[in-house]
Amino acid sequence: MDFSFLREIVAEYGTPVFVLDEEKLRQSCRDFTVAFKRVIPTASVAYSYKTNYLPRVCQIVHEEGLWAEVVSGLELYLAKTLGVPGKNIVFNGPWKSDEDLKFAIHYGVAVINVDSFDELKRIRKIARNAETFNLGVRLAFHVRGVPTWAKFGLEIESGAALKALKAAAQIRGARVIAIHCHLGSDICDPMVYAQAASRLVQFARDVKELLGLKLRYADLGGGFASQVRQRPISPAVYARAIADPFVEGLRTYDLEQMELVLEPGRSIVAHSMLLITRVISVKENFGKFWIIVDSGTNLIPSIRPDRQPIIQLSTRPFRRTFGKVNVAGPLCTQADILRIGVQMALPRSGDLLVLPSVGAYSISMANQFMYPRAPVVAVSGNSKRLVATKETCSQVLERYKLKPANRG
């Protein structure tokens, strides 16, 4: 994105300000979808809403043909508001309220992936008057190369997952059609997914043989890496690693009716958004330079201070040669650090810095810790428009039902 264009955005909207590159987001969607459909034509891609549920982001993702993967009633409501058909929504997550489940059943989502036996019990009560709806079960199993996220799902090895599928099949109106897993976050090794694909297919075989259920979906979840500093891993690398064991397993076990579902988030949206921030002070403490800027970890809580790239956006000559500095935000806490030991010329107060690749777990996790949230400007070609307004102090305080002080 042209630096002069970014300065125009700052002149109009101030700092800090997020900038969404719509064309880059669209290309990420296309690259991922094409990579998988080339080797598994029936694969479906469902965008992980929790990664960034800025409505404009979700709109673009759906315009590019991706489904919605939601993990809360809020996200489900957003998907419906954006016009996503129920048949294109996957509902996951460890907690779905009774109202959320009723909503999902009534709206006819593609599948509700159950996380526990307690959830199954609640569905049994809720679904007494429902006609038909689709259920799946989230699986828990070990895969070499990543830590096991034991909080989620039901274990295969203990027999709990099979027991849950059997119980789900006995619920009135329920069609058991899916198994689901999610291996972690920012996984760089494609062979981790190859192992999981093989495990899903083997378990689907067991489900068919032991329960007589022919599943429609094997959902491999997300966690595909975006790589902030290093070169991103091509989606095609993941697709090839998954396709061989998945397709071969379907043939071997006579499961060719089963379709693959993927739930990318970070790999879709991370590189499509940047944050522009302004230097507010420069100081030297204990032999190290600290650059204080007007955006903090309240806007990008998931930032990695050891690796976040920072670009200088300045038209003025730099005061010193390049060296390592620390960049920190405005929050009144020592933990508010954006980057440690980054190589850059020493800026002046008022200079602009750009933090690229902040599209993942920024907007959806941003909070009002000490400061309201920043606006978002969407850019497409040479056009720009505001898609999220700058939050005001009165908006932050509105939900607290604050009574104005009596000045009399």
N, C-alpha and C positions, 0 to 999 in steps of 0.2 A: 504494500500500500504506500502511495506516495507521501513523503514526509510533509510536503506543503499542504496536502489535503488534511493530514492529521492536525496541522497547526490551525487550519480553518475550523475544524471541529472544536478545538480548544477555544478559539476566539468566540465561537457561538455558544458553547455549552459549559465552558470552564473546566476545571479539574477538581477531583478525579473524574474520569469519564471512561466507560467501557465502549469499545467499538467492535461491532459484529461485522465480519466480512461474509456477506451472504453467498457470494460466488465460491469462496473457499469451502463453506459449509456444504453447499450443493455438491461440489466435486468430491468431498469426503464421502458423502452418502452414495454417490455413483460408484466410486472406486470400491467401496466395501461390497455393495450389492453385486456388481458385475463380477468381482473376484470369486464370490461364492456360487453365484448362479452358473458360472462357467463350468464348474466342476460338480455342482449338485443343483441341477436346474429347479428342483422343487423347494429349495431352501427359502425360508422367510426371514426377514431381518426386522426386528422390533427395537426401536430406539429406546434406550434407558432414560426415562424422564428425569430420574433423580439427579443425573449428571448435570443437567442444565435445563430447567423447565421454563426459561424465558419463553413466553407464548410465541414470539416471532421465530425463535429457534425451532420450536415444535411444529409450527406451520410449515416452515421450509422442509423439514425432515419428512413430513407427510406428503407434501407436494412432490417429493422425490420418490414416493412409493413405499416408505418404511411404515411398519406398524408402530404401535405404542406399547412399551412395557412399563407398567405402573406398579407402585408398591404402597400406595396409600389412597384413601378416599379423595384427598386433595388432588392427586395426580389423575385419578380416574375422572373426577369432575372436570378438570382442565381438558382432558382428551375429548370428553363428550361435548364440552363447550366449543372446542375447535372443530367439531363435526366428524371426529374419527368414528367410523362404524364399530359397533360392539365386536363384530367378527374379526376386527383387526387390533384388538386389545388383549394383552396378556397381563393378568393380575397376579403379582407375586407379593412376597413380604411376610414377615413373621407375625404381624398384627393387622388384622382386618376387622374393624368393628362390625357389629350386627347390621348397622345401617349401610356400611360399605358393601357387605356381602349381599344384602337385599338389592342394593343399587346395581351391583355387578350382575346378579342373576336376572334381574328385570331388564337390564340393558343388553343382555345376551353376549357377554364378552366371549372371546375365543376359548379361554380356559382360565379357571381359578386354580392356581397351584397351591395346594394345601401344605402348611408348614408343620402341623402338629395334630395329635389326636384330639386335643381340646378344640381346635378349630373344626375338625370333622364333626364333633358333637354339636357344636353351634350350628353348623350348616344343616345337619339333620333336622334340627328344630325349625330353622328358618325356612327350609325348603318344602315344608309339608304341603303348601298350596301351590308350589311351583310346578310348571309342566315339565320342561327339560332344560338342563344346563350342563356345562362341561367342567369336569374336574381333572386335576392332575396332582401329583405329589412331588414335592422337592426332596431330592435324595441327598444323603450325606455319605461320603466315602473318601478314602485316602487316595491321593495322587502324588506320585514322586515329583519333587521339584517345587511344590508350593505348600505352605502351611494349611492345615485343614481348618476350615471355618465351621467349627463344631456347634456354633450357636444355631445354625440353620438346618432345616430339613429333618429327615428321618433316616436312620442308618440302614444301609443295605445289609451289612454283615450280620447284624443282630436279628434280622428278619423283620424289623419294625416297618421298613418301607413296604414290603410285600403285604404285611398285615394291614397297613393303612390303605393300600389300593383295594384290598378285598373289602374292607369296611366301607370305602367310598362307593364301591360298586353296589352295595346294599342300600344306599340312600335312595329314597324315592325320587325319580326324575333325573338322577345323576347319570351322566355318560362319562365313564372314565376313559380319557383319551390321551393323557400325556404323562411324561416323566420329565423332571426338570433338575438342573444343577447349576451352580455358579461357583467357580473355583477360586475367585479372589479378584485382585485389582492390579492393573498395570503389569500383566504377565507377559514377559518378553519371549519365553521359550515356547514355540509352537508345539513341541512334542508333549507338553502338558495337556494340550487340547486333544492330541491324538490318543493319549491314554484314556481321557475322559470319554471321548466318542466311542471307543471300544467298550468301555464299561457300561455306557448307556445301552448300547445295542445288546450286549450280553444279558443285561437285566431285563430288557424288553422281551428277549427270548424266554427268560424264566417266567415272566408275567404271562406270556402266551401259553406256555406249557402247564404252569401250575394253577393259573386262574382262568384260563380261556379267554383272556382279554387281548384284542388286537389294538395296540395303541396307534394313534395318528401322529402324535408329535413327540420328538425327542429334542428337548430344549437344552442347549449347551450353555446358556447364559452368556455373560459378557466377560469383562476384565481384560480385553485386548489392549495392549500397550499403545500409548501415543508417542512416548519418547520426547521429552521436552528439549533436552540438550543434544542427544545423539540423533542420528538420522532415523526417522520413523520406520517401523517395520511395515512392509507392504502387506495389505490384507490378503494378497494372493499367497503369501508364505503360510499364513494360518489356514487358508482355505485348502491348500494342497495337503497339509499335515492332517487335517480333519477328514478330508474326503476319502482317502485310501481306507482307513479302518471302518469308517461309517458305511460307505457304499459296499465294501466287501462283506461286512457284517450283515447288512440287509439281505444280500444274496444268499449268504451261507445259512442264515436262520429263517429264510422265507418271511421277511418282514418288509418287503418292498413297498408296502402301503405307507410306511412311516416316513414322515417329513422332518427335516432338520429346522430348528428355530434358533436364531442367534440374537443376542441382546447387547450390541455394542453401545457404548456411551462415550467414554473418554476418547476412544480412537476416532469417533465421528466429529466431536465438537471442540476438542481441546485447542486445536490450532486455528480455529475460526474466530477467535476473540482475543483482543488485546486490551490493556489498561494503560491510559495515559495519566501520568501523575506529575506534580510540580515539586521541585526542590524548595523547601522552606527554610532550611538552614544547613550549614556545613561547619563541622567542628572537629578538632583533633583532641582526643582523650587517650591518655596512656599510650601514646605513640601510634595510634590508629585513627584514620579519618572516618567520621560518621556522617553520612548523608541522610538527612531527615526529609521525608517527603509527605505529601498530604493525603496519601492513601495507605491503609494499613491492612493488617490481617483480618479485620472485620469484613473487608470486601473480598478477600481471597483466603479464607481460613485454611485451605488445603495446600498452600504454597510450600515449596521445599527450598528453604534458604540456602542449601548447599549447591543448588543446581539451577535456580530460576534465571533465565537469561534477562539481561537488561540492556536496552539500546538508548543511547543518548540522542536527543532530538533538539539540537541547539544550532543556532546560526552565529553565535558569538565564539570568538577564539577561546580556547581553554587556557586556564591559568597555569596549569602544570602538566608535565608529561604523564604518561599512563602509569598507573600503579594500582595496588589492591586497596579497595575501600569496602566499608560495610554500609548497607542501605537499610534504613529502618523507617517505620511508619510513625504517625502522629499520636498513637494511643499511649496513654499514661501507664505503660507496663513494659518491662524489659523484654518480654516475650514477643513484642511486636517488631519482628525482624523479617525483612523481605529477602535480603541476600547478604551472605557473609563472604568476604574476600573476593569480590568481583573485580576484574581488571578493567579499569576505565580511567579516563582523564577526570581530574577533579572539577566538578561542576560549580556553578555559582547559584546562589539563591535566586529562584525565579526560572531556572532552566527546566526543561521538560525531559522526562524519562519515559520510555515505553517498556512495559512488561508484556511480551508476546506470549501466546499459547496459554492463556488463562481461561479458556472456555469451559473447562471441566471443574465442577465442584466450587464454583465461584458464585454465580448468581443464585443458585439454589441453596447455598450454605451461608451467603452473606447475612450479616446481622447489624443491629444498631448499637453495638458496643461503643459507647461514647459519641459516635457520629452517625448521622443518617446515611442511608445507602445512596450510591452514585447512579447517575443516569446511564442509559445505554443508547447509543446511536448505531443504527444499521446502515451499512454502506453497500451499494450495488452499482458497479461501474463508477460513474462520476456523480451519482446521486446519493443523498444521505437523508435519513429521517429519524426522528426520536421515537424509540419503541418502548422505552421505560423512562419515566420522568425522575428527576432528582427528588429524593424524599425530603420533606421538610420536618422541622422539629415538632410542629403542631400535629403532623400526621403520625409521628412516632408516639406522641403522648395521647392521641385521641382515644385509643382503646382502653386507657386507664381511667376514663370517666373523671378526669381532673376538674375540680371546680375552681374557677378563677378566684384569685385572692381578693379579699375585701379591702379595697384601698381607702375606704372611708375612715 
